[in-house]
Amino acid sequence: MQRTQSRMPGRLARANPTTVFLITLVLVLVAFFTPGVVGGLLTLLLAAAVAGLLVTTWSVQTPQTRIIRLLMLTLLVAAGLVKLL
């Protein structure tokens, strides 16, 4: 790896999937069960964090993983927007 490249994408891609899933699940449930606009904003904030993670790890993911993550991000944004309405 060149000195100018970041090691962050590789480390994030090697994170324990079960732990990441459980933490994300808890955050999503809190956002979904928080009523009204606050819940919608929390959902969109979580979607922004997921989008940042997706951008950071894009180069080390397989095309299939990219598609699944884009789909999940789209569903999360849609849920946040519906919750705001």
C-alpha positions as CSV (number, residue, x, y, z in Angstrom):
1,M,0.0,0.0,0.0
2,Q,1.3,3.4,-0.8
3,R,1.9,6.0,1.9
4,T,-0.8,8.3,0.5
5,Q,-3.5,5.6,0.7
6,S,-5.7,5.3,3.8
7,R,-5.9,2.0,5.7
8,M,-9.3,2.8,6.9
9,P,-11.4,1.1,4.2
10,G,-9.6,-2.2,4.8
11,R,-10.1,-2.0,8.5
12,L,-13.7,-1.1,8.2
13,A,-14.3,-4.0,5.7
14,R,-12.8,-6.5,8.2
15,A,-15.1,-5.4,11.0
16,N,-17.0,-8.2,12.7
17,P,-20.3,-8.3,10.6
18,T,-22.3,-9.6,13.5
19,T,-21.3,-6.8,15.8
20,V,-21.8,-4.2,13.1
21,F,-25.3,-5.7,12.4
22,L,-26.4,-5.7,16.0
23,I,-25.2,-2.1,16.7
24,T,-27.0,-0.9,13.5
25,L,-30.1,-2.9,14.4
26,V,-30.3,-1.2,17.8
27,L,-29.8,2.3,16.3
28,V,-32.4,1.6,13.6
29,L,-34.9,0.4,16.2
30,V,-34.4,3.4,18.4
31,A,-34.8,5.7,15.4
32,F,-38.0,3.8,14.2
33,F,-39.6,3.8,17.6
34,T,-38.9,7.4,18.4
35,P,-42.0,9.2,17.5
36,G,-42.6,12.0,14.9
37,V,-40.0,14.2,13.3
38,V,-37.3,13.3,15.8
39,G,-37.5,9.7,14.7
40,G,-37.4,10.7,11.1
41,L,-34.3,12.9,11.6
42,L,-32.6,10.1,13.6
43,T,-33.3,7.7,10.7
44,L,-31.9,10.2,8.2
45,L,-28.9,10.8,10.4
46,L,-28.2,7.1,10.5
47,A,-28.6,6.9,6.7
48,A,-26.0,9.7,6.4
49,A,-23.6,7.7,8.6
50,V,-24.2,4.5,6.6
51,A,-23.6,6.5,3.4
52,G,-20.3,7.8,4.7
53,L,-19.3,4.2,5.6
54,L,-20.4,3.1,2.2
55,V,-18.3,5.7,0.5
56,T,-15.3,4.9,2.7
57,T,-15.4,1.2,2.0
58,W,-16.5,1.3,-1.6
59,S,-13.1,0.4,-3.1
60,V,-12.7,-2.8,-1.0
61,Q,-16.2,-4.2,-1.5
62,T,-17.4,-6.7,-4.2
63,P,-20.0,-5.5,-6.7
64,Q,-22.7,-7.7,-5.1
65,T,-22.0,-6.2,-1.7
66,R,-22.2,-2.7,-3.2
67,I,-25.6,-3.4,-4.7
68,I,-27.0,-4.8,-1.4
69,R,-25.6,-1.9,0.6
70,L,-27.0,0.7,-1.9
71,L,-30.4,-1.0,-1.7
72,M,-30.4,-1.0,2.1
73,L,-29.3,2.7,2.1
74,T,-32.2,3.5,-0.2
75,L,-34.7,1.8,2.0
76,L,-33.3,3.5,5.1
77,V,-33.6,7.0,3.4
78,A,-37.1,6.1,2.2
79,A,-38.1,5.1,5.8
80,G,-36.7,8.3,7.2
81,L,-38.6,10.4,4.7
82,V,-41.9,8.6,5.3
83,K,-41.4,9.0,9.0
84,L,-41.0,12.7,8.6
85,L,-44.3,13.0,6.8
